[in-house]
Amino acid sequence: MHDKDPADGGLTVGLKSPTTGFNWGLEPLAYAYLGKQGYRDLFGKDPAKTFGGPAGLAVLKLYDQLTPYWKPGTQTLGIDDADRAFAQGKAGFDLGGTFTLASLRQNGMNPADVVTFGIPAAAGGATGDLKLAPVALTGLAVSAQAKQPDAALKWLRFLSSPEQAGAFAQASLDLPGTSSARTPDACSGRSWPRCGPCSVTPRPGPTTRPIPRCSAPPTRTSHLAKR
């Protein structure tokens, strides 16, 4: 796709936000390439095993292989800008998570027209079967200065009930903030997320993190959307 259309066939992400490329691109590549312990060592105290060591430099070179494929101007785009560019056909791939589907729909794109997949593990790495763990970004809290804390807590309990959390996820195309959420049309296939009940706290394995009992695509940690 990039070879046929270098201007609009490349990869985009909100690189204007410095952590996007690191968290969503480099970290999954590093985890798959080095394995669990090698990945942890990158952030450890042994200089020979951090990003300045051989393993860290190998990961940086691996990430640098993406350089020719970035959509021109991606460094100037915020997260929403990158999603908008993808929805408008100005990029062939969009790096993001479950919230990306909601953003694409908001920008007029049908999520059913998007193919989602996890960042592929690099050849020759510690694992070739990297999966992603779903992570709910929805959070609710009550201020210590709330004038009616009891009423506020009741409202939070209502919003986090299985039915309401599921309804929120269904409407927003994102993961619910509770593992017991139920969507109104569970597993009907009409929209995503569509599995209910669906656990959002799976047990992580040494190299993989599967999504249990759920037919939804890989989620928040990082995934690529393809037109």
Order of alpha helices (4+ residues) and beta strands (2+ residues): beta-alpha-alpha-alpha-beta-alpha-beta-alpha-alpha-beta
